Amino acid sequence: MKINTKKNLLSFLSLFGIIVAINILGHFYFKRFDLTDDKRYTLSDSTIELLKSIDEPLFIDVFLDGKFPPEFKRLQNETKQLLEEFSSHNSNLMFQFTNPLEDENNAQQYIAELTNLGFLPTNINSTQKGKKEIIQIFPWAIANQGEKSVRVPLLVNNFGNTPAENINSSVQLLEFAFADALTKITKKEKKKIAILKGNGQMADKYQADCLLNLKEYYQLGEFNFDSLQDNPNKVLENLKRFDATLIIKPTEAFSDNEKYILDQYIMNGGKSMWLMDKVIADIDSLQNKNNASLAFPRELNVDDLFFKYGVRINYNLVQDLLSTPITAQSEQGDVPIDWLYSPIIKSENNHAINNNINLVKLEFTNTIDTLKNGIKKTILLKSSPQSKAIGTPLEINLYEFMEGVDEQDFTKGNLPLGVLLEGSFTSAFKNRVRPFSDPTHLESGKDNKMIVIADGDIINYSYVNKKPLLGGIDQWTQQVYGNKEFLLNAMNYLLDDNGLINIRNKEVKLAFLDKEKVNQDYHSIQLLTVGLPLILLLLFALAFIFWRKKTYAR
């Protein structure tokens, strides 16, 4: 009996010693193991490098604490586990979860303060003890370092998705959402974007929100071709100092000098995003006694550039059954009127730029043809299957869709409206007379990227019918459009910004119960999930009792 006691004591001491040794080693050598199939807790290299760059305390407050339905509980747990992984790479990053509604006496005041700061709540259905109720949650976080603060959205709420699909999309974008916020706070050196002026571009107020958003990542500067009319070489030299150029809805034709400057800028590796309208059509033009206007082609003198680069913007307008209404005045106030010239584009998630992006709203958009020339082309935006293109000149009327439309006419949809071009472009001035002599002329360009969107109003997402949206929400569709995120992702991709855009492609698959299947096979599933574990436990207990009796019966 004493021998057994000594053996047991020795075994216990050995086990205790091993545990102590493992803990000591773990203190000096840290390693986490990600055993998930989709490697959801394995951070991208870009995120790890970003975390290493945090050299001052950074605090993250997450307003996602409390009792939630299972789907949102998963989002809460995934957020917590991701931030734990962040903290394991840099102890300067600290976080806490708070419940804005925990103090019932001050809850309404707290809600009002958060809403004023832009943290809009989300209403969800919850069932507690058999009672259904609607509760408010704040799926947001805020990152703070010194005097800098950045909001972090945690919930994707895309049109047409089920709550489970939106939660899955939210989990996929968690790493991107926090990495994006940390980039805004910690970034010191910013790439430069030229905002092109001098060709009748869109009024500043309609593009202001997007530019303010871009300014958090990049240095923005207005660039006017007219600044050095007598010295085009100096203009080209100045433009080359910018990493990218943004051309927003020009309404006046480009001169040959301006075209050549843009062409050589692109040949030298300058990135470009073109937001173009090739048809003159505007909501304001319908404000006359006939409520009608003529839409006709706009000549911008850049067709040869686009043709050489591999695309053609057509002089037509797209009508789409998936569209947002236009607002008209009546004696009863604002009323919605069907308006097929305002298509809303549902992303196909076929690229990092449009991955998990909500509806993108366009206005008087044209179609794009892609041409064979060795350049890789990716369609980023296209109309719905129930759409069609109408040639111009064309009379448009405010009430032309009031009496309904024949849906049989809308069968030739999926029309390209926005295209990403990647590769080595050939100069549009190759084997042509150049408008001025440039000693650095290139006929074949460096590897490059370009985005062409056949709608200048894509950047005008905070206005509908020339009126600002309250809280960014369209009063008729009740949607917050994804234009801002799309345009930011597009620029991030063009400028290869810290690999952030690649994080958007991370695939995370959450396993959700199929509620219909559970209801159909309720008793079988109940027996499998509850009864089977109890039976196995009982069998184990009986086997253990039998083994003990057999062992100690001697």
C-alpha positions as CSV (number, residue, x, y, z in Angstrom):
1,M,0.0,0.0,0.0
2,K,2.9,2.3,0.8
3,I,4.5,1.5,-2.5
4,N,1.3,2.6,-4.3
5,T,1.2,5.8,-2.3
6,K,4.8,6.6,-3.2
7,K,4.2,5.9,-6.9
8,N,1.1,8.1,-6.8
9,L,3.0,10.9,-5.1
10,L,5.9,10.6,-7.5
11,S,3.5,10.7,-10.5
12,F,1.8,13.8,-9.1
13,L,5.1,15.6,-8.5
14,S,6.2,14.7,-12.0
15,L,3.0,16.0,-13.5
16,F,3.2,19.1,-11.4
17,G,6.8,19.7,-12.5
18,I,5.9,19.3,-16.2
19,I,3.0,21.9,-15.8
20,V,5.3,24.4,-14.1
21,A,8.0,23.9,-16.8
22,I,5.5,24.5,-19.6
23,N,4.2,27.7,-17.9
24,I,7.7,29.0,-17.5
25,L,8.5,28.3,-21.2
26,G,5.2,29.8,-22.2
27,H,6.2,33.0,-20.4
28,F,9.3,33.4,-22.5
29,Y,8.2,31.8,-25.8
30,F,4.7,32.8,-26.9
31,K,2.8,30.8,-29.5
32,R,-0.9,30.5,-30.5
33,F,-2.3,27.7,-32.6
34,D,-5.1,28.3,-35.0
35,L,-6.9,25.0,-35.6
36,T,-9.8,26.4,-37.5
37,D,-10.3,25.3,-41.1
38,D,-10.5,28.8,-42.5
39,K,-7.6,30.1,-40.3
40,R,-9.8,32.9,-39.0
41,Y,-7.5,33.7,-36.2
42,T,-4.4,33.8,-38.3
43,L,-3.7,37.5,-39.0
44,S,-2.4,38.7,-42.4
45,D,1.2,39.9,-42.7
46,S,-0.1,43.4,-43.3
47,T,-2.0,43.4,-40.1
48,I,1.0,42.1,-38.1
49,E,3.3,44.7,-39.5
50,L,0.7,47.4,-38.7
51,L,0.4,46.1,-35.1
52,K,4.2,46.2,-34.7
53,S,4.2,49.9,-35.7
54,I,2.0,50.9,-32.7
55,D,4.6,52.4,-30.3
56,E,2.2,54.3,-28.0
57,P,-0.8,53.0,-25.9
58,L,-3.9,52.6,-28.1
59,F,-7.3,51.9,-26.5
60,I,-10.3,50.3,-28.2
61,D,-13.8,50.5,-26.7
62,V,-16.3,48.0,-28.1
63,F,-20.0,48.8,-27.6
64,L,-21.0,45.2,-28.1
65,D,-21.5,43.9,-24.6
66,G,-24.7,42.4,-23.2
67,K,-27.1,39.5,-23.9
68,F,-27.7,39.0,-27.6
69,P,-29.4,36.5,-29.9
70,P,-27.0,33.7,-31.1
71,E,-26.0,35.4,-34.3
72,F,-24.9,38.6,-32.6
73,K,-23.3,36.6,-29.8
74,R,-21.1,35.1,-32.4
75,L,-20.1,38.5,-33.7
76,Q,-19.4,39.6,-30.1
77,N,-17.2,36.5,-29.5
78,E,-15.4,36.8,-32.8
79,T,-14.6,40.4,-32.1
80,K,-13.3,39.6,-28.7
81,Q,-11.1,36.8,-30.0
82,L,-9.7,38.9,-32.8
83,L,-8.8,41.7,-30.4
84,E,-7.1,39.2,-28.0
85,E,-5.0,38.1,-31.0
86,F,-4.2,41.8,-31.7
87,S,-3.1,42.3,-28.1
88,S,-0.9,39.2,-28.2
89,H,1.2,40.8,-30.9
90,N,1.5,44.2,-29.2
91,S,0.8,45.0,-25.5
92,N,0.3,48.6,-26.4
93,L,-3.1,47.7,-27.8
94,M,-5.8,47.4,-25.1
95,F,-9.5,46.9,-25.3
96,Q,-12.7,46.6,-23.3
97,F,-16.3,45.8,-24.0
98,T,-19.0,48.1,-22.7
99,N,-22.8,48.0,-22.8
100,P,-24.3,51.4,-23.5
101,L,-27.7,50.3,-22.2
102,E,-26.6,48.7,-19.0
103,D,-27.5,51.7,-16.8
104,E,-31.2,52.0,-17.5
105,N,-31.5,55.4,-15.8
106,N,-28.9,57.0,-18.2
107,A,-29.5,54.8,-21.3
108,Q,-31.4,57.3,-23.3
109,Q,-28.9,60.0,-22.7
110,Y,-26.1,57.7,-23.7
111,I,-27.9,56.6,-26.9
112,A,-28.4,60.2,-27.9
113,E,-24.7,61.0,-27.3
114,L,-23.6,58.0,-29.4
115,T,-26.0,58.8,-32.2
116,N,-24.8,62.4,-32.4
117,L,-21.3,61.1,-32.7
118,G,-22.3,58.9,-35.7
119,F,-22.7,55.6,-33.8
120,L,-26.1,54.6,-35.2
121,P,-27.9,51.8,-33.4
122,T,-29.3,48.7,-35.0
123,N,-32.7,47.2,-34.0
124,I,-32.8,43.4,-33.7
125,N,-35.4,40.9,-32.8
126,S,-34.7,39.0,-29.6
127,T,-36.6,36.2,-27.8
128,Q,-36.3,36.1,-24.0
129,K,-38.2,33.4,-22.1
130,G,-40.6,32.9,-25.0
131,K,-41.3,36.6,-25.3
132,K,-40.3,38.5,-28.5
133,E,-39.0,42.0,-28.3
134,I,-37.0,44.5,-30.3
135,I,-33.8,45.6,-28.7
136,Q,-31.2,48.2,-29.7
137,I,-27.6,47.4,-30.1
138,F,-24.5,49.5,-31.1
139,P,-22.4,47.3,-33.4
140,W,-19.5,49.8,-33.2
141,A,-16.1,50.3,-31.6
142,I,-13.9,53.3,-31.2
143,A,-10.1,53.3,-31.4
144,N,-8.3,56.1,-29.4
145,Q,-4.7,57.1,-29.3
146,G,-3.8,60.4,-27.8
147,E,-6.1,63.0,-29.3
148,K,-7.0,60.8,-32.3
149,S,-10.2,58.8,-32.4
150,V,-11.6,56.6,-35.2
151,R,-15.0,54.8,-35.4
152,V,-15.0,51.1,-36.3
153,P,-18.1,49.6,-37.8
154,L,-18.6,46.0,-36.8
155,L,-21.8,45.1,-38.6
156,V,-22.4,44.7,-42.4
157,N,-26.0,45.2,-43.3
158,N,-26.2,44.6,-47.0
159,F,-29.4,44.7,-49.0
160,G,-31.0,41.3,-49.7
161,N,-28.9,39.3,-47.2
162,T,-30.3,37.3,-44.4
163,P,-29.2,38.2,-40.8
164,A,-26.9,35.1,-40.8
165,E,-25.3,36.2,-44.1
166,N,-24.7,39.7,-42.8
167,I,-23.1,38.4,-39.6
168,N,-20.9,36.1,-41.7
169,S,-19.9,39.1,-43.9
170,S,-19.3,41.1,-40.7
171,V,-16.9,38.5,-39.3
172,Q,-15.1,38.3,-42.6
173,L,-14.4,42.1,-42.4
174,L,-13.5,42.4,-38.7
175,E,-9.8,42.2,-39.3
176,F,-10.1,44.8,-42.1
177,A,-12.3,47.1,-40.1
178,F,-9.8,47.2,-37.2
179,A,-6.7,47.3,-39.4
180,D,-8.4,50.2,-41.3
181,A,-8.9,52.1,-38.1
182,L,-5.4,51.5,-36.9
183,T,-4.1,52.7,-40.2
184,K,-6.0,56.0,-39.9
185,I,-4.6,56.6,-36.4
186,T,-1.0,55.5,-36.9
187,K,-0.2,56.4,-40.5
188,K,2.4,59.1,-40.8
189,E,3.4,59.2,-44.5
190,K,0.6,59.5,-47.0
191,K,0.6,59.0,-50.7
192,K,-0.6,61.9,-52.9
193,I,-3.8,62.2,-55.0
194,A,-4.3,64.9,-57.6
195,I,-8.0,66.1,-57.9
196,L,-8.1,67.2,-61.5
197,K,-9.6,70.6,-62.2
198,G,-10.1,72.9,-65.2
199,N,-12.5,70.9,-67.3
200,G,-15.8,71.8,-65.7
201,Q,-15.7,69.1,-63.0
202,M,-18.5,68.5,-60.5
203,A,-19.2,71.1,-57.9
204,D,-17.1,70.6,-54.7
205,K,-20.1,70.2,-52.3
206,Y,-21.2,67.0,-54.2
207,Q,-17.9,65.3,-53.9
208,A,-16.9,66.7,-50.4
209,D,-17.8,63.7,-48.3
210,C,-15.8,61.2,-50.4
211,L,-12.8,63.5,-50.5
212,L,-12.9,64.0,-46.7
213,N,-13.0,60.2,-46.4
214,L,-10.0,59.9,-48.7
215,K,-8.1,62.6,-46.8
216,E,-7.9,60.3,-43.8
217,Y,-5.6,58.1,-45.8
218,Y,-4.0,60.3,-48.5
219,Q,-2.8,63.8,-49.2
220,L,-5.2,65.5,-51.6
221,G,-4.3,68.4,-53.9
222,E,-6.2,70.2,-56.6
223,F,-4.4,70.1,-59.9
224,N,-5.4,72.6,-62.6
225,F,-4.2,72.2,-66.2
226,D,-4.6,75.9,-66.7
227,S,-1.9,76.8,-64.1
228,L,0.9,76.6,-66.7
229,Q,-0.7,76.9,-70.1
230,D,2.5,78.0,-71.8
231,N,4.7,75.2,-70.2
232,P,3.0,71.8,-70.7
233,N,6.3,70.0,-69.9
234,K,6.3,71.6,-66.4
235,V,2.6,70.6,-66.0
236,L,3.5,67.0,-66.8
237,E,6.5,67.1,-64.4
238,N,4.3,68.4,-61.6
239,L,1.6,65.8,-62.2
240,K,4.1,63.0,-62.0
241,R,4.7,64.0,-58.4
242,F,1.3,62.6,-57.5
243,D,0.7,58.8,-57.0
244,A,-2.8,58.9,-58.4
245,T,-5.2,61.2,-60.3
246,L,-8.9,61.4,-59.7
247,I,-11.0,62.8,-62.6
248,I,-14.5,63.6,-61.4
249,K,-17.3,64.2,-64.0
250,P,-15.6,66.6,-66.4
251,T,-18.1,68.5,-68.6
252,E,-15.7,70.3,-70.9
253,A,-13.5,68.6,-73.6
254,F,-9.9,67.9,-72.9
255,S,-7.3,69.6,-75.2
256,D,-4.7,67.6,-77.0
257,N,-2.1,69.0,-74.6
258,E,-4.1,67.8,-71.6
259,K,-4.7,64.4,-73.2
260,Y,-1.0,63.9,-73.8
261,I,-0.1,64.9,-70.3
262,L,-2.6,62.4,-68.9
263,D,-1.4,59.7,-71.3
264,Q,2.3,60.2,-70.4
265,Y,1.4,60.3,-66.7
266,I,-0.2,56.9,-67.1
267,M,2.8,55.6,-69.1
268,N,5.1,56.6,-66.2
269,G,3.0,54.5,-63.7
270,G,0.6,57.1,-62.4
271,K,-2.7,55.5,-61.2
272,S,-5.9,57.0,-62.4
273,M,-9.6,56.8,-61.6
274,W,-12.0,58.2,-64.2
275,L,-15.6,59.0,-63.2
276,M,-17.1,60.0,-66.5
277,D,-20.5,61.0,-67.9
278,K,-20.7,60.7,-71.7
279,V,-24.3,61.9,-71.9
280,I,-25.7,65.3,-70.8
281,A,-28.6,64.6,-68.6
282,D,-29.5,66.1,-65.2
283,I,-32.4,66.1,-62.7
284,D,-32.4,69.9,-62.7
285,S,-33.2,70.0,-66.4
286,L,-36.6,68.4,-65.7
287,Q,-37.7,71.4,-63.7
288,N,-39.7,73.1,-66.3
289,K,-43.4,73.2,-67.3
290,N,-43.2,70.0,-69.4
291,N,-41.1,68.2,-66.8
292,A,-39.0,67.0,-69.8
293,S,-35.6,67.5,-71.3
294,L,-33.3,66.2,-74.0
295,A,-30.4,63.9,-73.1
296,F,-27.7,64.1,-75.7
297,P,-24.0,63.0,-76.1
298,R,-21.2,64.9,-74.4
299,E,-18.0,65.1,-76.3
300,L,-15.0,65.1,-74.0
301,N,-12.3,64.3,-76.6
302,V,-10.9,61.3,-74.7
303,D,-12.4,58.4,-76.7
304,D,-9.1,57.6,-78.4
305,L,-7.4,57.4,-75.0
306,F,-9.9,54.9,-73.6
307,F,-9.9,52.9,-76.9
308,K,-6.2,52.5,-76.7
309,Y,-6.3,51.4,-73.1
310,G,-9.0,48.8,-73.8
311,V,-12.5,50.3,-73.1
312,R,-15.1,52.4,-74.8
313,I,-17.8,54.4,-72.9
314,N,-21.0,54.5,-75.0
315,Y,-23.2,57.5,-75.6
316,N,-26.3,55.9,-74.1
317,L,-28.3,55.7,-70.8
318,V,-29.1,52.7,-68.7
319,Q,-32.6,51.9,-67.5
320,D,-32.8,49.4,-64.7
321,L,-35.8,47.9,-62.9
322,L,-33.6,47.7,-59.8
323,S,-33.5,51.5,-59.1
324,T,-34.3,54.1,-56.6
325,P,-37.3,56.4,-57.0
326,I,-37.1,60.1,-57.7
327,T,-38.7,62.6,-55.3
328,A,-41.4,64.9,-56.7
329,Q,-43.4,67.6,-55.0
330,S,-47.2,67.4,-54.5
331,E,-49.9,69.0,-52.4
332,Q,-49.3,66.1,-49.9
333,G,-45.6,66.8,-49.8
334,D,-42.7,64.6,-51.2
335,V,-43.8,61.6,-53.2
336,P,-41.7,58.9,-54.8
337,I,-41.8,58.3,-58.6
338,D,-40.3,55.4,-60.3
339,W,-37.1,56.5,-62.0
340,L,-35.2,53.8,-63.9
341,Y,-32.3,56.1,-64.7
342,S,-31.1,55.7,-61.1
343,P,-29.9,52.1,-61.0
344,I,-28.7,50.6,-57.7
345,I,-26.0,48.0,-58.2
346,K,-25.7,44.9,-56.2
347,S,-22.1,43.7,-55.9
348,E,-21.1,40.3,-57.2
349,N,-18.2,40.2,-54.7
350,N,-15.9,39.2,-57.5
351,H,-13.0,41.4,-56.4
352,A,-11.4,42.8,-53.3
353,I,-12.8,46.2,-54.3
354,N,-16.4,45.3,-54.2
355,N,-16.3,42.4,-51.7
356,N,-19.1,42.8,-49.2
357,I,-20.1,46.2,-50.4
358,N,-23.8,47.3,-50.1
359,L,-25.8,48.7,-53.0
360,V,-24.0,51.3,-55.1
361,K,-26.3,54.1,-56.4
362,L,-25.7,55.6,-59.8
363,E,-27.5,58.3,-61.9
364,F,-27.7,58.6,-65.7
365,T,-25.0,56.0,-66.2
366,N,-23.6,54.8,-69.5
367,T,-22.4,51.3,-70.6
368,I,-18.8,50.3,-71.1
369,D,-17.5,48.0,-73.8
370,T,-14.2,46.1,-73.2
371,L,-11.8,45.7,-76.1
372,K,-9.2,43.1,-76.7
373,N,-5.7,44.5,-76.2
374,G,-3.8,42.4,-73.7
375,I,-4.9,44.4,-70.7
376,K,-6.6,42.5,-67.9
377,K,-10.1,43.7,-67.3
378,T,-12.4,43.1,-64.3
379,I,-16.0,44.2,-64.3
380,L,-16.6,45.9,-60.9
381,L,-20.0,47.3,-61.5
382,K,-22.8,46.1,-63.8
383,S,-26.5,46.6,-64.1
384,S,-29.1,44.1,-62.9
385,P,-30.3,41.3,-65.3
386,Q,-33.5,43.3,-65.7
387,S,-32.0,46.4,-67.4
388,K,-31.3,47.8,-70.9
389,A,-29.4,50.6,-72.6
390,I,-31.2,53.4,-74.5
391,G,-29.4,55.3,-77.3
392,T,-29.1,59.1,-77.3
393,P,-30.3,61.7,-78.2
394,L,-33.3,60.9,-76.1
395,E,-36.1,62.8,-74.5
396,I,-36.5,62.1,-70.8
397,N,-39.6,62.9,-68.8
398,L,-40.2,63.0,-65.1
399,Y,-43.3,60.9,-65.4
400,E,-42.4,58.5,-68.2
401,F,-42.4,55.4,-66.0
402,M,-45.6,56.3,-64.0
403,E,-47.8,54.1,-66.1
404,G,-45.6,51.1,-65.7
405,V,-43.2,49.4,-68.1
406,D,-43.1,46.2,-70.1
407,E,-40.7,43.9,-68.2
408,Q,-40.2,41.9,-71.3
409,D,-38.1,44.8,-72.7
410,F,-35.6,44.5,-69.8
411,T,-34.0,41.2,-70.6
412,K,-30.6,42.2,-71.9
413,G,-29.0,43.3,-68.6
414,N,-25.8,42.7,-66.8
415,L,-24.3,45.7,-68.6
416,P,-20.8,46.7,-67.6
417,L,-20.7,50.1,-65.9
418,G,-17.3,50.1,-64.1
419,V,-14.1,48.4,-65.1
420,L,-10.7,47.8,-63.5
421,L,-7.8,47.7,-66.1
422,E,-4.5,46.2,-65.1
423,G,-1.3,45.8,-67.2
424,S,1.2,47.7,-69.3
425,F,-0.7,50.3,-71.3
426,T,0.3,51.4,-74.7
427,S,0.4,55.2,-75.3
428,A,-2.5,56.6,-77.3
429,F,0.1,58.8,-79.0
430,K,2.2,55.9,-80.3
431,N,3.1,56.5,-84.0
432,R,1.1,59.8,-83.8
433,V,2.1,63.4,-84.0
434,R,2.5,64.7,-80.4
435,P,1.0,68.1,-79.4
436,F,4.3,69.1,-77.8
437,S,7.8,67.7,-77.5
438,D,8.6,65.7,-74.4
439,P,12.1,64.3,-74.1
440,T,10.9,61.6,-71.6
441,H,8.1,60.3,-73.9
442,L,7.2,56.7,-73.5
443,E,5.2,54.6,-76.0
444,S,4.8,51.6,-73.7
445,G,4.0,52.1,-70.1
446,K,5.1,50.6,-66.8
447,D,2.9,48.0,-65.1
448,N,-0.1,50.0,-64.0
449,K,-3.8,50.1,-62.9
450,M,-6.7,52.2,-63.9
451,I,-10.4,52.3,-63.0
452,V,-13.1,53.6,-65.4
453,I,-16.6,54.2,-64.2
454,A,-19.3,55.4,-66.6
455,D,-21.0,57.7,-64.1
456,G,-19.6,60.8,-62.5
457,D,-22.4,60.9,-60.0
458,I,-21.1,57.8,-58.2
459,I,-19.2,60.2,-56.0
460,N,-22.4,62.2,-55.2
461,Y,-23.8,59.6,-52.9
462,S,-24.7,61.9,-50.0
463,Y,-27.2,63.7,-52.2
464,V,-30.3,62.4,-53.9
465,N,-32.2,64.7,-56.3
466,K,-29.7,67.4,-55.3
467,K,-30.9,67.2,-51.7
468,P,-28.6,65.9,-48.9
469,L,-29.6,62.6,-47.3
470,L,-30.4,62.7,-43.6
471,G,-27.9,60.4,-41.8
472,G,-26.9,59.1,-45.3
473,I,-30.2,57.1,-45.5
474,D,-32.3,57.2,-48.6
475,Q,-35.9,58.0,-47.5
476,W,-37.5,55.7,-50.1
477,T,-35.2,52.7,-50.1
478,Q,-34.1,53.0,-46.5
479,Q,-30.5,52.2,-47.6
480,V,-27.1,53.5,-46.7
481,Y,-25.4,53.1,-50.1
482,G,-22.0,51.6,-50.4
483,N,-20.5,54.2,-52.8
484,K,-18.1,55.6,-50.3
485,E,-16.7,52.2,-49.3
486,F,-16.5,51.2,-53.0
487,L,-14.6,54.3,-54.0
488,L,-12.2,54.1,-51.0
489,N,-11.5,50.4,-51.7
490,A,-10.9,51.3,-55.4
491,M,-8.3,53.9,-54.5
492,N,-6.7,51.6,-51.9
493,Y,-6.4,48.9,-54.5
494,L,-4.9,51.3,-57.1
495,L,-2.3,52.5,-54.6
496,D,-1.6,49.1,-53.0
497,D,-2.1,50.8,-49.6
498,N,-0.5,48.7,-46.9
499,G,-2.1,45.6,-48.2
500,L,-5.3,46.7,-46.5
501,I,-7.5,45.8,-49.5
502,N,-6.2,42.2,-49.5
503,I,-7.5,41.7,-46.0
504,R,-11.1,42.1,-47.4
505,N,-10.7,38.9,-49.3
506,K,-10.3,36.8,-46.1
507,E,-12.8,34.0,-46.1
508,V,-14.5,33.1,-42.8
509,K,-17.3,30.6,-42.7
510,L,-19.5,30.5,-39.6
511,A,-21.7,27.5,-39.1
512,F,-25.3,28.4,-38.5
513,L,-28.2,26.1,-37.7
514,D,-30.7,25.6,-40.4
515,K,-33.9,26.6,-38.6
516,E,-36.2,25.0,-41.1
517,K,-34.4,21.7,-40.9
518,V,-34.4,21.9,-37.1
519,N,-38.2,22.4,-37.1
520,Q,-38.8,19.5,-39.5
521,D,-36.6,17.0,-37.5
522,Y,-37.0,18.6,-34.1
523,H,-37.3,15.3,-32.1
524,S,-34.5,13.5,-33.9
525,I,-32.2,16.4,-33.4
526,Q,-33.2,16.7,-29.8
527,L,-32.4,13.0,-29.3
528,L,-29.1,13.4,-31.0
529,T,-27.9,16.5,-29.2
530,V,-29.4,15.8,-25.8
531,G,-30.2,12.1,-25.5
532,L,-27.0,10.7,-27.1
533,P,-24.6,12.5,-24.8
534,L,-26.6,11.3,-21.7
535,I,-26.5,7.7,-23.0
536,L,-22.8,7.8,-23.6
537,L,-22.2,9.3,-20.2
538,L,-24.3,6.5,-18.6
539,L,-22.4,3.8,-20.5
540,F,-19.1,5.3,-19.4
541,A,-20.3,5.4,-15.8
542,L,-21.3,1.7,-15.9
543,A,-18.0,0.7,-17.5
544,F,-16.0,2.6,-14.9
545,I,-18.0,1.0,-12.0
546,F,-17.5,-2.4,-13.6
547,W,-13.7,-1.8,-14.0
548,R,-13.3,-0.6,-10.4
549,K,-15.1,-3.7,-9.0
550,K,-13.0,-6.0,-11.2
551,T,-9.8,-4.2,-10.2
552,Y,-10.3,-4.0,-6.4
553,A,-12.1,-7.3,-6.0
554,R,-8.8,-9.2,-5.5
